[in-house]
């Protein structure tokens, strides 16, 4: 190992230490933040950040910021996504093995090769969208739905980026949306939202009226999608399960609740092919990295591929988050490690990895395919929605 390489490694270790001490630990209890409760970082309305445990303990009898003494309701706190993203990135950097020979041979950074889609236009940005977490597209209604951390939790946009509706108030109410993670739209025009705030699934009409709340079933509902039979599929990341909900939304009742799979590893993103009913689920592995599992409509495992295996076919490590189905049943995933969108092929040739988008993204967390052969991507890194066209 050369002196230059040793110096770079020491500098990186110093940076990691400074980040952990100054950014990634709660300044009340001095415990390190984590993805799991009770150490998830929470934003107060004043801008200061505490862990969930300290927010809960300080909320008795009334929550007051320990630094600036500003009053804040517990329902007004929210997950600090920038710190969670930073911790996620730094943890992957810290766990990467160092190979001086490979590093010197390949150069300082290896990028994915240019792909066939380029940025056409974008909309949103901080203020219009605040830490967005999930997105879906309704081709029939011609709109894009985004769930976020703003005052109105659900925003609907036209295909040109105009905000056409806002709904889902953030307040202490059983029918409000506390902390949405993902969103889907049923074939009869209802919005389905997973709410981590009270561990429920909530259904709204386009006027913002809550039609159904399903709670008590899930440990931590995360991803959501709708199958060709208009049934709702929900991943439960804490229970390692995939659920199917059959509901009569006009009568506002659940007709069927079935656990389809119970041995997944922290499942989050889920997508259903509208043509075939094929399911794709993204698991977040305990040993770092992610994995995509592909199931037939009757829940027979078709295949699986993890981020390490995909990295053998690409010039750099990847970390998959969002998943969707494109034209012809192509499986699309977002890669937050490289700011990219990848195709994993169809069920017939899965996995067949190729890059679709490699430029113009910061931290892509959701993707959808549009009928005009474009890609719509939710970029949580700069709080925006981006449309990519083929070139």
NORSULSUL-V80375 format. One record per residue. SS is DSSP state (helix for helix, strand for strand, loop for the rest). PHI is phi in degrees with one decimal (* if undefined). OMEGA is omega as a letter, one per 40 degrees, with the letter a starting at -180 (NA if undefined). Layout:
BEGIN
ss=SS phi=PHI omega=OMEGA
ss=SS phi=PHI omega=OMEGA
END
This chain:
BEGIN
ss=loop phi=* omega=a
ss=loop phi=-75.2 omega=i
ss=helix phi=-63.4 omega=i
ss=helix phi=-64.4 omega=i
ss=helix phi=-64.4 omega=i
ss=helix phi=-61.4 omega=i
ss=helix phi=-65.3 omega=i
ss=helix phi=-65.7 omega=i
ss=helix phi=-65.9 omega=i
ss=helix phi=-63.0 omega=i
ss=helix phi=-63.5 omega=i
ss=helix phi=-66.2 omega=i
ss=helix phi=-63.7 omega=i
ss=helix phi=-63.5 omega=i
ss=helix phi=-63.1 omega=i
ss=helix phi=-61.9 omega=i
ss=helix phi=-64.6 omega=i
ss=helix phi=-62.4 omega=i
ss=helix phi=-63.9 omega=i
ss=helix phi=-63.7 omega=a
ss=helix phi=-73.3 omega=a
ss=helix phi=-93.5 omega=a
ss=loop phi=-120.3 omega=a
ss=loop phi=-104.9 omega=i
ss=strand phi=-137.4 omega=i
ss=loop phi=-69.3 omega=a
ss=loop phi=-86.0 omega=i
ss=loop phi=-103.2 omega=a
ss=loop phi=-103.2 omega=i
ss=loop phi=61.4 omega=i
ss=loop phi=-89.0 omega=i
ss=strand phi=-73.4 omega=i
ss=loop phi=-66.7 omega=i
ss=loop phi=-147.0 omega=i
ss=loop phi=-72.0 omega=a
ss=loop phi=-95.0 omega=i
ss=loop phi=-67.4 omega=e
ss=loop phi=-99.0 omega=a
ss=loop phi=-106.2 omega=i
ss=loop phi=-68.2 omega=i
ss=strand phi=-70.7 omega=a
ss=strand phi=-122.1 omega=i
ss=strand phi=-77.8 omega=i
ss=loop phi=-91.0 omega=a
ss=loop phi=-65.8 omega=i
ss=loop phi=-80.4 omega=a
ss=loop phi=107.1 omega=i
ss=loop phi=-75.7 omega=a
ss=strand phi=-124.9 omega=i
ss=strand phi=-130.4 omega=i
ss=strand phi=-79.5 omega=a
ss=helix phi=-59.3 omega=a
ss=helix phi=-63.0 omega=i
ss=helix phi=-70.6 omega=i
ss=helix phi=-60.7 omega=a
ss=helix phi=-65.3 omega=a
ss=helix phi=-70.3 omega=a
ss=helix phi=-80.3 omega=a
ss=loop phi=-79.9 omega=i
ss=loop phi=-110.5 omega=e
ss=loop phi=-85.2 omega=a
ss=loop phi=-142.6 omega=a
ss=loop phi=-76.1 omega=i
ss=strand phi=-138.9 omega=a
ss=loop phi=-59.2 omega=a
ss=loop phi=-70.5 omega=a
ss=loop phi=-100.6 omega=a
ss=loop phi=-113.8 omega=i
ss=loop phi=66.8 omega=i
ss=loop phi=-81.0 omega=i
ss=strand phi=-72.2 omega=a
ss=loop phi=-153.5 omega=i
ss=loop phi=-78.5 omega=i
ss=helix phi=-55.1 omega=a
ss=helix phi=-70.6 omega=i
ss=helix phi=-89.9 omega=i
ss=loop phi=-79.5 omega=a
ss=strand phi=-151.7 omega=i
ss=strand phi=-60.5 omega=i
ss=loop phi=-87.9 omega=a
ss=helix phi=-62.9 omega=i
ss=helix phi=-57.3 omega=i
ss=helix phi=-70.1 omega=i
ss=helix phi=-64.7 omega=i
ss=helix phi=-65.5 omega=i
ss=helix phi=-62.0 omega=i
ss=helix phi=-63.5 omega=i
ss=helix phi=-61.7 omega=a
ss=helix phi=-66.3 omega=a
ss=helix phi=-66.6 omega=i
ss=helix phi=-66.8 omega=i
ss=helix phi=-70.5 omega=i
ss=helix phi=-64.5 omega=a
ss=helix phi=-66.4 omega=a
ss=helix phi=-93.4 omega=i
ss=loop phi=-72.7 omega=i
ss=loop phi=-67.4 omega=a
ss=loop phi=-97.1 omega=i
ss=loop phi=-125.4 omega=a
ss=helix phi=-64.3 omega=a
ss=helix phi=-63.3 omega=a
ss=helix phi=-66.4 omega=a
ss=helix phi=-63.2 omega=a
ss=helix phi=-71.7 omega=a
ss=helix phi=-73.5 omega=a
ss=helix phi=-90.5 omega=a
ss=loop phi=95.8 omega=a
ss=loop phi=-67.1 omega=a
ss=loop phi=-140.6 omega=i
ss=loop phi=-108.8 omega=a
ss=loop phi=-107.6 omega=i
ss=loop phi=-67.8 omega=a
ss=loop phi=-70.1 omega=i
ss=loop phi=-54.7 omega=a
ss=loop phi=-119.2 omega=a
ss=loop phi=-90.0 omega=i
ss=strand phi=-119.4 omega=i
ss=strand phi=-124.6 omega=a
ss=strand phi=-64.9 omega=i
ss=strand phi=-95.0 omega=i
ss=strand phi=-160.3 omega=i
ss=strand phi=-141.5 omega=i
ss=strand phi=-150.6 omega=a
ss=strand phi=104.8 omega=a
ss=loop phi=93.6 omega=a
ss=strand phi=-57.3 omega=a
ss=loop phi=108.7 omega=i
ss=loop phi=-73.3 omega=i
ss=strand phi=-126.7 omega=a
ss=loop phi=-125.0 omega=i
ss=loop phi=45.8 omega=i
ss=loop phi=-66.1 omega=a
ss=loop phi=-120.8 omega=a
ss=strand phi=-149.9 omega=a
ss=strand phi=-153.1 omega=i
ss=strand phi=-146.5 omega=a
ss=strand phi=-123.6 omega=i
ss=strand phi=-111.2 omega=a
ss=loop phi=-64.7 omega=a
ss=loop phi=-63.7 omega=a
ss=loop phi=-92.6 omega=i
ss=loop phi=67.2 omega=a
ss=strand phi=-141.4 omega=i
ss=strand phi=-118.7 omega=i
ss=strand phi=-104.7 omega=a
ss=strand phi=-129.1 omega=i
ss=strand phi=-102.6 omega=a
ss=loop phi=-151.4 omega=a
ss=loop phi=-103.0 omega=i
ss=loop phi=-76.9 omega=a
ss=loop phi=-61.8 omega=i
ss=strand phi=-95.2 omega=a
ss=strand phi=-74.8 omega=a
ss=strand phi=-120.6 omega=i
ss=strand phi=-123.4 omega=i
ss=strand phi=-111.5 omega=a
ss=strand phi=-121.1 omega=i
ss=strand phi=-74.3 omega=i
ss=loop phi=-68.5 omega=i
ss=loop phi=-97.7 omega=i
ss=loop phi=98.1 omega=i
ss=loop phi=-78.6 omega=i
ss=strand phi=-76.4 omega=a
ss=strand phi=-107.6 omega=i
ss=strand phi=-164.3 omega=i
ss=strand phi=-133.2 omega=a
ss=strand phi=-154.7 omega=a
ss=strand phi=83.7 omega=a
ss=strand phi=-65.9 omega=i
ss=loop phi=-93.8 omega=i
ss=loop phi=-159.5 omega=i
ss=loop phi=-81.6 omega=a
ss=loop phi=-154.6 omega=a
ss=loop phi=-65.9 omega=a
ss=loop phi=-100.4 omega=i
ss=loop phi=-83.8 omega=i
ss=loop phi=-104.8 omega=a
ss=loop phi=-87.8 omega=i
ss=loop phi=-141.8 omega=a
ss=strand phi=-74.7 omega=i
ss=strand phi=-112.7 omega=a
ss=strand phi=-152.8 omega=a
ss=strand phi=-145.8 omega=i
ss=strand phi=-142.7 omega=i
ss=strand phi=-123.8 omega=i
ss=loop phi=-77.0 omega=a
ss=loop phi=-67.8 omega=i
ss=loop phi=-98.0 omega=i
ss=loop phi=85.5 omega=i
ss=loop phi=-114.3 omega=i
ss=strand phi=-94.6 omega=i
ss=strand phi=-110.9 omega=a
ss=strand phi=-126.0 omega=i
ss=strand phi=-88.8 omega=a
ss=strand phi=-117.4 omega=i
ss=loop phi=-73.7 omega=a
ss=loop phi=-61.2 omega=i
ss=loop phi=-124.2 omega=i
ss=loop phi=54.9 omega=a
ss=strand phi=-136.1 omega=i
ss=strand phi=-116.8 omega=a
ss=strand phi=-123.5 omega=a
ss=strand phi=-120.2 omega=a
ss=strand phi=-125.0 omega=i
ss=loop phi=-88.1 omega=a
ss=loop phi=-75.8 omega=i
ss=loop phi=-94.5 omega=i
ss=loop phi=91.0 omega=i
ss=loop phi=-82.0 omega=i
ss=strand phi=-75.8 omega=a
ss=strand phi=-100.0 omega=a
ss=strand phi=-160.4 omega=i
ss=strand phi=-129.1 omega=i
ss=strand phi=-113.0 omega=i
ss=strand phi=-134.2 omega=a
ss=loop phi=88.6 omega=a
ss=loop phi=-95.7 omega=a
ss=loop phi=-107.7 omega=i
ss=loop phi=-82.3 omega=i
ss=loop phi=-154.5 omega=i
ss=strand phi=-66.9 omega=a
ss=strand phi=-129.4 omega=a
ss=strand phi=-83.6 omega=i
ss=strand phi=-146.6 omega=i
ss=strand phi=-155.3 omega=a
ss=strand phi=-123.8 omega=a
ss=loop phi=-88.5 omega=a
ss=loop phi=-60.7 omega=i
ss=loop phi=-87.2 omega=a
ss=loop phi=65.1 omega=i
ss=loop phi=-96.7 omega=a
ss=strand phi=-95.7 omega=i
ss=strand phi=-110.5 omega=a
ss=strand phi=-132.8 omega=i
ss=strand phi=-91.0 omega=i
ss=strand phi=-114.4 omega=a
ss=loop phi=-69.9 omega=i
ss=loop phi=-76.9 omega=a
ss=loop phi=-86.1 omega=a
ss=loop phi=66.0 omega=a
ss=strand phi=-125.9 omega=i
ss=strand phi=-122.4 omega=a
ss=strand phi=-110.4 omega=i
ss=strand phi=-118.3 omega=i
ss=strand phi=-116.3 omega=i
ss=strand phi=-111.7 omega=a
ss=strand phi=-132.1 omega=i
ss=strand phi=-100.6 omega=a
ss=loop phi=-73.6 omega=i
ss=loop phi=-70.8 omega=i
ss=loop phi=-90.6 omega=i
ss=loop phi=58.3 omega=i
ss=strand phi=-146.4 omega=i
ss=strand phi=-88.4 omega=a
ss=strand phi=-90.6 omega=a
ss=strand phi=-154.7 omega=i
ss=strand phi=-133.5 omega=a
ss=strand phi=-133.0 omega=i
ss=strand phi=-84.8 omega=a
ss=strand phi=-81.7 omega=a
ss=strand phi=-149.8 omega=a
ss=loop phi=-129.2 omega=a
ss=loop phi=-129.0 omega=i
ss=loop phi=-85.5 omega=a
ss=loop phi=-103.2 omega=i
ss=loop phi=45.2 omega=i
ss=strand phi=-69.2 omega=i
ss=strand phi=-127.5 omega=a
ss=strand phi=-67.7 omega=i
ss=strand phi=-142.4 omega=i
ss=strand phi=-144.9 omega=i
ss=strand phi=-123.6 omega=i
ss=loop phi=-72.9 omega=a
ss=loop phi=-65.3 omega=a
ss=loop phi=-86.8 omega=a
ss=loop phi=-112.9 omega=a
ss=loop phi=81.2 omega=i
ss=loop phi=-62.2 omega=a
ss=strand phi=-110.6 omega=i
ss=strand phi=-124.7 omega=a
ss=strand phi=-126.8 omega=i
ss=strand phi=-100.3 omega=i
ss=strand phi=-102.2 omega=i
ss=strand phi=-106.6 omega=a
ss=loop phi=-77.2 omega=a
ss=loop phi=-67.2 omega=a
ss=loop phi=-93.9 omega=a
ss=loop phi=72.0 omega=a
ss=loop phi=91.7 omega=a
ss=strand phi=-133.2 omega=a
ss=strand phi=-144.9 omega=i
ss=strand phi=-104.1 omega=i
ss=strand phi=-111.1 omega=a
ss=strand phi=-114.8 omega=a
ss=strand phi=-121.4 omega=i
ss=loop phi=-74.7 omega=a
ss=loop phi=-64.4 omega=i
ss=loop phi=-98.3 omega=i
ss=loop phi=68.1 omega=i
ss=loop phi=-84.0 omega=a
ss=strand phi=-68.7 omega=i
ss=strand phi=-87.2 omega=a
ss=strand phi=179.6 omega=i
ss=strand phi=-151.9 omega=i
ss=strand phi=-150.0 omega=i
ss=strand phi=-102.4 omega=a
ss=helix phi=-64.9 omega=i
ss=helix phi=-65.9 omega=i
ss=helix phi=-66.4 omega=i
ss=helix phi=-63.0 omega=a
ss=helix phi=-65.6 omega=i
ss=helix phi=-68.8 omega=a
ss=loop phi=-98.4 omega=a
ss=loop phi=-128.4 omega=a
ss=loop phi=-80.1 omega=a
ss=loop phi=-153.5 omega=i
ss=loop phi=-65.6 omega=i
ss=loop phi=-127.6 omega=i
ss=loop phi=-143.3 omega=a
ss=strand phi=-86.0 omega=i
ss=strand phi=-127.5 omega=a
ss=strand phi=-88.0 omega=a
ss=strand phi=-142.7 omega=i
ss=strand phi=-158.0 omega=i
ss=strand phi=-111.3 omega=i
ss=loop phi=-104.8 omega=a
ss=helix phi=-60.8 omega=i
ss=helix phi=71.0 omega=i
ss=helix phi=81.8 omega=i
ss=loop phi=-65.4 omega=i
ss=strand phi=-88.7 omega=a
ss=strand phi=-108.4 omega=i
ss=strand phi=-133.5 omega=i
ss=strand phi=-95.2 omega=a
ss=strand phi=-122.1 omega=a
ss=loop phi=-77.0 omega=i
ss=loop phi=-65.5 omega=a
ss=loop phi=-111.2 omega=a
ss=loop phi=62.8 omega=a
ss=strand phi=-142.1 omega=i
ss=strand phi=-121.1 omega=a
ss=strand phi=-119.9 omega=i
ss=strand phi=-107.0 omega=i
ss=loop phi=-103.9 omega=i
ss=loop phi=83.3 omega=i
ss=loop phi=-100.2 omega=i
ss=loop phi=-60.7 omega=a
ss=loop phi=-72.7 omega=a
ss=loop phi=-113.6 omega=a
ss=loop phi=-66.7 omega=e
ss=loop phi=-93.5 omega=i
ss=loop phi=-129.4 omega=a
ss=loop phi=-89.8 omega=i
ss=strand phi=-149.8 omega=a
ss=strand phi=-85.4 omega=i
ss=strand phi=-108.2 omega=i
ss=strand phi=-129.2 omega=i
ss=loop phi=-129.5 omega=a
ss=loop phi=-134.1 omega=i
ss=loop phi=94.8 omega=a
ss=loop phi=-121.6 omega=i
ss=loop phi=-99.1 omega=a
ss=loop phi=-143.7 omega=a
ss=strand phi=-70.7 omega=a
ss=strand phi=-119.1 omega=i
ss=strand phi=-152.1 omega=a
ss=strand phi=-146.0 omega=i
ss=strand phi=-144.3 omega=i
ss=strand phi=-101.8 omega=i
ss=loop phi=-101.0 omega=a
ss=loop phi=-65.4 omega=i
ss=loop phi=-87.3 omega=i
ss=loop phi=70.0 omega=i
ss=loop phi=-105.5 omega=i
ss=strand phi=-112.1 omega=i
ss=strand phi=-112.0 omega=a
ss=strand phi=-125.8 omega=i
ss=strand phi=-89.0 omega=a
ss=strand phi=-107.4 omega=a
ss=loop phi=-70.7 omega=a
ss=loop phi=-65.5 omega=i
ss=loop phi=-122.1 omega=i
ss=loop phi=56.1 omega=a
ss=strand phi=-142.7 omega=i
ss=strand phi=-112.6 omega=a
ss=strand phi=-125.4 omega=i
ss=strand phi=-106.9 omega=i
ss=strand phi=-114.1 omega=i
ss=strand phi=-110.2 omega=i
ss=strand phi=-69.2 omega=a
ss=loop phi=-122.9 omega=NA
END
